[in-house]
Amino acid sequence: MSFTIQGRGISKGQGSGELLKSSEPISFLSGVDPQTGVVVENGHPLQGKSIAGKVLAFPYGKGSTVGSYVIYALKRNEKSPVAIINIDAETIIAVGAIIADIPMIDRLEKNIFDVDDGTNIIVDGDLGTAIIEQ
């Protein structure tokens, strides 16, 4: 059984994988290792976890504009998320997703944080949808 949550498309394309979510914003510059995809920010709820191959959901980005290039480096190193979901996208994350060709959506009509980590999600940046497969 599955259901669809409508949102707004930010970066085109489709990506699917297990959901990994954080209630805290993420800084990609110095917060995520671009070589491994592991969150290294001290005290972050995802510290020590890899975002590689995951549908990464978090409220919004924080930090330097260089974070956009870190997202691009993650993609080049095959350590990026397969898709990104934000509550409200801001420029750093949106630009990073676009230049890295990572599907991204935001402003979902239902709370993605009510969905369990590990649930398979299909993100469609063209349609602005998240299909939750349960």
Salt bridges, closest charged atoms under 4 A:
GLU18 OE1 - LYS54 NZ 3.20
GLU41 OE2 - LYS62 NZ 2.91
ASP88 OD1 - ARG107 NE 3.16
ASP106 OD2 - ARG8 NH2 2.72
ASP106 OD2 - ARG107 NE 3.96
ASP117 OD1 - LYS21 NZ 3.75
